[in-house]
Amino acid sequence: MENKSRRNFLKIISHIMGGTLAAGIIAPIVGFVIHPWLKEPVFGIEDFINIGKLDDFPIGVPKKMTVTSSKMDAWNIFEGLVIGSLWVIRHEDNSFNVFSTNCPHLGCGIDWGTEENMFLCPCHGGVFDKSGKKVAGPSPRGLYSFETKIENSNILVSCKKV
């Protein structure tokens, strides 16, 4: 009788150990598969970020704006962190073109050339017009642009999709 009791005890212990090992192998695989559906954004918690009032932007003059947003980690939300900058151009009909400050060639910072009336990349001679189209240089495309909307005289930019 004692032998059978010991055998049952060892059987139960081996099942517990086997189940624990199986769970240790399966849990990371399941986590890997479902993680993308649970993932939260790290920067840019807001869908649209306020970059200023309508009156802050003169018509036809590119203005470089610093973009601030929130950062979220597992426990905290940090407000007002600088996440980059954008070139903003207001048109007479109050529509806006908002472009990245990085050249699409190799990511160099672009500047507005007042005399040339164009965006200029100092690294490899990239030139872009006010609509962001490539005029000259090695860039494979025009400037990256962002979706905008106006709400209560505030200019809102979506930095999630380029």
Disulfide bonds with the S-S distance in Angstrom:
Cys108-Cys123 2.15
